[in-house]
Amino acid sequence: MRESKRLAPQKKHSRASAQTKRKYFDDKQQNDLETGSKRQKLVYRTKTLTLKPHSSRSNLPALNRFEPIYSSSSRSRKHKHDWSRSSSIAESNRKWVFSGDDFSAYSDRIVFVSYNILGVENASKHPDLYFKIPPECLEWDRRKELICKEINRYNADILCFQEVDRFNDLDCLLQNDGFRGLYKARTGEAYDGCAIFWRDTLFTLLHEENIEFQNFGLRDNVAQLCVLKMNENQSESDLCMQSLKAKSTPARRLVVGNVHVLFNPKRGDIKLGQVRLFLERAHKLSQEWGGIPVILGGDLNSLPQSAIYQFLSQSEVILLDVLVHDRRNISGQLEHPPQNKYFRSPNDNVKSNNMCISRRSMRVWSDDELRLATGSRGVTHLRHQLKLFSAYIGVPGTHRSRDSCGEPLATSYHSQFMGTVDYIWHTEELLPVRVLETLPMDILRRSAGLPNEKLGSDHLALVCELAFVDDDSRT
């Protein structure tokens, strides 16, 4: 969330930015992850799967309960007590949740992770977001080991990291675990960037490209896109069979995208422009390689009830009318109805009424802002060409950790914020088999914040296993 802080022109806003930026990662380490199904190799069947779209996919999530987390002297005095509770929480509460559909006929699967790992510079420059966290738990040497151990527990195949400013450290550790990676640093004065890793034995890199948003007047954020090919299993028992298959069934290929969108809540024009361009490039790359599947991960700095989320999830059926939305809140970060009992504030009704009264005067977009958001002058409606689904909506969870439409209630948690800004999106050639559930809100509220002695970031890693279900996607 907190990528824009280091830019010199925005230093005067750093205090306001810090109040909503820092995100608190609570990822449960569970041994049950290690016993999860490892991806199996390609076995073709004539049986087909009837895709049943989830009804919730067509509806914009109305709620994602969160609120700024305000400090108090009493909480500060309980620092050590809360911290010990946080550690035990982190160790036992994240579980795999499985789809109710039968995927036994679909052996080609990948475990995908999207993870904002908390940049070292960001953590050091914003101590107000981590004042409850013991200093040793913010040390990078400690956090990098926790992050890599966590990844190993998931048996992950593809990793999309955001807020990476120590790529060489991660690359060295993950190479020992069989990963190869690509890194793209942000432009300007920023220190961090994005990184994609994949298991070297499972995938071959066919293509890579980066988006420097500054080339389009969209600030210094960056995005990554690549094309990966699944390798054939060369174990002795399968070698003969695989060589026969290879003659008629080329290996799976897919587009992987990774993005960290601008944080600044008031620059919805920039944020929407970045998301729009990211989706345009992902679709173009998919078409260039024969209409192959797409999977996207990232920190979008946008909430599930926002217009940006609506643009991602419903664009194939609904045009986004930019002018009906307030530019300063198109990401949902400034206006959010905390409906959950854990996050209701006595001032919520007043703030909501004030927002409704002033909304009309806040909707004005300048010509330049419209151009940045839509990519063209005079354009006021947007639609992208990817048919995207949220991995977490595809696997139902519980009310303790999901909103009314199925998104996690919180993927980020620090002293100033608890809410959802991280997502995994995929096209219809992939279906989610299982997802790693996020932490229940009541559990998060009892913790002191993240990182902690078990978890290395202020975000929760989003993890899902996806199955290839469309043979036509093979090229």
Residue pairs with C-beta under 8 A, 6 or more apart in sequence:
1 20
1 21
1 22
1 23
1 116
1 263
1 299
1 301
1 412
1 417
1 421
2 17
2 18
2 21
2 22
2 23
2 119
2 122
2 126
2 129
2 163
2 263
3 119
3 122
3 163
3 186
3 190
3 192
3 221
3 260
3 262
3 263
4 10
4 17
4 219
4 262
4 263
4 264
5 14
5 17
5 18
5 21
5 122
5 125
5 126
5 263
6 121
6 122
6 125
6 189
6 190
6 191
7 188
7 189
7 190
7 219
7 220
8 189
10 17
10 264
13 264
14 126
17 263
17 264
18 126
18 128
18 129
18 416
19 68
19 416
19 417
20 68
20 263
20 265
20 333
20 416
20 417
21 126
21 129
21 263
21 416
21 417
22 122
22 126
22 129
22 130
22 412
22 414
22 415
22 416
22 417
22 458
23 116
23 118
23 299
23 411
23 412
23 413
23 414
23 417
23 421
23 458
23 459
24 412
24 413
24 414
24 417
24 418
24 444
24 449
24 450
24 451
24 458
24 459
25 115
25 116
25 117
25 118
25 412
25 413
25 450
25 451
25 455
25 456
25 457
25 458
25 459
25 460
25 461
26 89
26 90
26 94
26 410
26 413
26 438
26 439
26 443
26 444
26 447
26 450
26 455
26 460
27 90
27 94
27 150
27 436
27 455
27 457
27 460
27 461
28 90
28 91
28 92
28 93
28 94
28 95
28 436
28 439
29 90
29 91
29 94
29 150
29 153
29 454
29 455
30 92
30 94
30 95
30 153
31 153
32 95
32 96
33 96
33 153
33 154
33 155
33 436
34 153
34 155
36 96
36 154
36 155
36 434
36 465
37 109
37 465
38 155
39 108
39 109
39 110
39 111
39 155
39 157
39 202
39 465
40 107
40 108
40 109
41 107
41 108
41 232
41 233
41 238
41 242
42 107
42 108
42 230
42 232
42 233
42 242
42 245
42 249
42 251
42 252
43 107
44 245
44 249
44 471
45 105
47 105
49 101
49 105
49 106
49 431
49 469
51 428
51 431
51 469
52 101
54 389
54 393
54 394
54 406
56 393
56 405
56 406
57 313
57 389
57 390
57 393
58 314
58 317
59 405
60 305
60 309
60 310
60 313
60 314
60 405
61 304
61 305
61 309
61 403
61 404
61 405
61 406
61 407
62 305
62 403
62 404
62 405
63 305
63 337
63 339
63 340
63 403
63 404
64 303
64 304
64 305
64 332
64 336
64 403
64 407
64 409
64 419
64 420
65 338
65 339
65 340
65 342
65 343
65 403
65 409
65 441
66 303
66 336
66 338
66 343
66 409
66 410
66 417
66 418
66 419
66 420
67 336
67 338
67 343
67 345
67 418
68 416
68 417
69 413
69 414
69 415
69 416
69 417
69 418
69 449
71 131
71 132
71 415
75 82
75 132
76 131
76 132
79 132
79 448
82 132
82 446
82 447
82 448
83 132
83 133
83 134
83 448
83 452
83 453
85 446
85 447
85 448
86 446
86 447
86 448
86 449
86 450
86 452
87 452
87 453
87 454
89 439
89 443
89 444
89 446
89 447
90 447
90 452
90 453
90 454
90 455
91 454
93 439
93 440
93 443
94 436
94 437
94 438
94 439
94 460
95 436
95 437
96 434
96 435
96 436
96 437
97 395
97 396
97 397
97 434
97 435
97 436
97 437
98 395
98 433
98 434
99 394
99 395
99 431
99 432
99 433
99 434
100 396
101 431
103 109
103 431
103 433
103 467
106 431
106 467
106 468
106 469
108 230
108 252
108 467
108 468
109 433
109 465
109 466
109 467
109 468
110 157
110 158
110 202
110 230
110 254
110 295
110 465
110 466
111 154
111 155
111 156
111 157
111 158
111 463
111 464
111 465
112 156
112 157
112 158
112 160
112 295
112 297
112 391
112 424
112 463
112 464
112 465
112 466
113 151
113 154
113 156
113 158
113 159
113 160
113 297
113 461
113 462
113 463
114 160
114 162
114 258
114 297
114 298
114 299
114 422
114 423
114 424
114 461
114 462
115 147
115 159
115 160
115 161
115 162
115 422
115 457
115 459
115 461
115 462
116 161
116 162
116 163
116 260
116 299
116 412
116 422
116 457
116 458
116 459
117 143
117 147
117 161
117 162
117 163
117 164
117 456
117 457
117 459
118 143
118 163
118 451
118 456
118 457
118 458
118 459
119 163
119 164
119 165
119 191
119 192
120 140
120 165
120 166
120 191
121 165
121 191
121 192
122 163
122 165
122 192
123 130
123 138
124 138
128 415
128 416
129 414
129 415
129 416
129 458
130 138
130 414
130 415
130 449
130 451
130 458
131 415
132 415
132 448
132 449
133 448
133 449
133 450
133 451
133 452
134 453
136 142
137 143
137 451
137 452
137 453
138 451
140 166
140 169
142 456
143 451
143 456
143 457
144 166
144 169
144 170
144 173
144 456
145 173
145 456
146 451
146 454
146 455
146 456
147 170
147 456
147 457
148 170
148 173
148 174
148 177
150 455
150 456
150 461
151 159
151 174
151 177
151 461
152 177
154 436
154 461
154 463
156 199
156 463
157 198
157 199
157 202
157 203
158 196
158 197
158 198
158 199
158 203
158 228
158 256
158 295
159 174
159 179
159 181
159 195
159 196
159 197
159 198
160 194
160 195
160 196
160 224
160 256
160 257
160 258
160 297
160 298
161 170
161 194
161 195
161 196
161 197
161 258
162 192
162 194
162 258
162 259
162 260
162 298
162 299
163 192
163 260
163 299
164 170
164 183
164 192
164 193
164 194
164 195
165 191
165 192
165 193
167 181
167 183
167 193
167 195
170 181
170 195
170 197
171 181
171 183
174 181
174 197
178 199
178 200
178 201
179 197
179 198
179 199
179 200
180 197
180 198
180 200
180 205
181 195
181 196
181 197
181 198
182 195
182 196
182 197
182 205
182 208
182 224
182 226
183 193
183 194
183 195
184 193
184 194
184 195
184 210
184 222
184 223
184 224
185 191
185 192
185 193
185 222
186 192
186 193
186 220
186 221
186 222
187 212
187 214
187 220
187 222
188 214
188 219
188 220
189 220
190 220
192 260
193 222
193 260
194 222
194 223
194 224
194 258
194 259
194 260
194 298
195 224
195 258
196 224
196 226
196 256
196 258
198 205
198 228
198 256
201 231
202 230
202 231
203 228
203 229
203 230
203 231
204 228
204 229
204 231
205 226
205 227
205 228
206 226
206 227
206 228
206 229
206 253
206 289
207 226
207 227
207 285
207 289
208 224
208 225
208 226
208 227
209 224
209 225
209 226
209 281
209 285
210 222
210 223
210 224
210 225
211 222
211 223
211 224
211 225
211 259
211 277
211 278
211 281
212 222
213 219
213 220
213 221
213 222
213 223
213 273
213 274
213 277
214 220
216 273
216 277
216 372
216 375
217 372
218 262
218 270
218 273
218 274
218 277
218 372
219 262
219 267
219 270
219 274
221 259
221 260
221 261
221 262
221 274
222 259
222 260
223 257
223 258
223 259
223 260
223 274
223 277
223 278
223 281
223 298
224 257
224 258
224 259
225 255
225 256
225 257
225 258
225 281
225 282
225 285
226 255
226 256
227 253
227 254
227 255
227 256
227 285
227 289
227 292
228 253
228 254
228 256
229 251
229 252
229 253
230 251
230 252
230 253
231 251
232 242
232 245
232 246
232 251
233 242
234 242
249 474
250 474
250 475
251 474
252 468
252 473
252 474
253 289
253 290
253 292
253 473
253 474
253 475
254 292
254 293
254 294
254 295
254 430
254 473
255 282
255 285
255 286
255 289
255 292
255 293
255 294
255 295
256 295
256 296
256 297
257 278
257 281
257 282
257 294
257 295
257 296
257 297
257 298
258 296
258 297
258 298
259 274
259 275
259 278
259 296
259 298
259 299
259 300
260 298
260 299
260 301
261 271
261 274
261 275
261 298
261 299
261 300
261 301
261 302
262 270
262 271
262 274
262 301
263 301
264 270
264 271
265 301
265 328
265 329
265 331
265 333
265 334
266 327
266 328
266 334
267 327
267 328
268 307
268 308
268 325
268 326
268 327
268 328
268 329
268 330
268 331
268 373
269 327
269 330
269 365
269 369
269 370
269 372
269 373
270 372
270 373
271 300
271 301
271 302
271 308
271 330
271 331
272 307
272 308
272 311
272 322
272 330
272 373
272 374
272 382
273 372
273 373
273 374
273 375
275 300
275 302
275 308
275 311
275 312
276 311
276 373
276 374
276 375
276 382
276 384
277 375
278 296
279 312
279 384
279 385
279 386
279 388
280 375
280 384
280 385
282 294
282 296
282 386
283 294
283 384
283 385
283 386
286 292
286 293
286 294
286 386
286 427
289 475
290 473
290 475
291 472
291 473
291 475
292 429
292 473
292 475
293 426
293 427
293 429
293 430
293 468
293 470
293 473
294 386
294 388
294 426
294 427
295 424
295 425
295 426
295 427
295 430
295 466
296 388
296 423
296 424
296 425
296 426
297 422
297 423
297 424
297 425
297 462
298 422
298 423
299 421
299 422
299 459
300 308
300 309
300 312
300 331
300 421
300 422
300 423
301 331
301 333
301 421
302 308
302 309
302 331
302 332
302 333
302 421
303 309
303 331
303 332
303 333
303 336
303 419
303 420
303 421
304 332
304 403
304 405
304 407
304 420
305 332
305 336
305 337
306 329
306 330
306 331
306 332
306 333
307 320
307 325
307 330
307 331
307 332
308 330
308 331
308 332
309 332
310 318
310 320
311 320
311 382
311 384
312 384
312 388
312 423
312 425
313 388
313 389
313 390
315 382
315 383
315 384
315 385
315 386
315 388
316 383
316 385
316 386
316 387
318 383
319 381
319 382
319 383
320 381
320 382
320 383
321 380
321 381
322 330
322 365
322 370
322 373
322 374
322 380
322 381
322 382
323 363
323 365
323 380
324 363
325 363
326 335
326 359
326 362
326 363
327 362
327 363
327 364
327 365
327 369
327 373
328 334
328 362
329 335
329 362
335 355
336 419
337 348
337 352
338 344
338 345
338 348
340 409
340 441
342 441
342 442
342 445
343 418
343 441
345 351
365 373
367 377
370 377
370 378
370 379
370 380
371 377
373 382
374 380
374 381
374 382
386 427
387 427
387 428
388 425
388 426
388 427
389 425
389 426
389 427
389 428
390 406
390 407
390 423
390 424
390 425
391 424
391 425
391 426
391 432
391 435
391 462
391 464
391 466
392 402
392 406
392 407
392 408
392 423
392 424
392 432
392 435
392 462
392 464
393 405
393 406
393 407
394 406
394 431
394 432
394 435
395 432
395 433
395 434
395 435
395 464
396 402
396 406
397 406
397 408
397 435
397 437
398 437
398 440
400 440
400 441
400 442
401 408
401 409
401 437
401 438
401 439
401 440
401 441
402 408
402 409
403 409
403 420
407 420
407 423
408 420
408 438
408 460
408 462
409 419
409 420
409 438
409 441
410 418
410 419
410 420
410 438
410 439
410 441
410 444
410 460
411 419
411 420
411 421
411 422
411 438
411 459
411 460
411 462
412 418
412 419
412 420
412 421
412 422
412 458
412 459
412 460
413 444
413 447
413 449
413 450
413 458
413 460
414 449
414 450
414 458
415 449
418 441
418 444
418 445
422 459
422 460
422 462
423 462
424 462
424 464
426 432
426 466
428 470
429 468
429 469
429 470
429 472
429 473
430 466
430 467
430 468
430 469
431 466
431 467
431 469
432 464
432 465
432 466
432 467
433 464
433 465
433 466
433 467
434 464
434 465
435 462
435 463
435 464
435 465
436 461
436 462
436 463
436 464
438 460
438 462
439 460
449 458
450 457
450 458
450 459
451 457
451 458
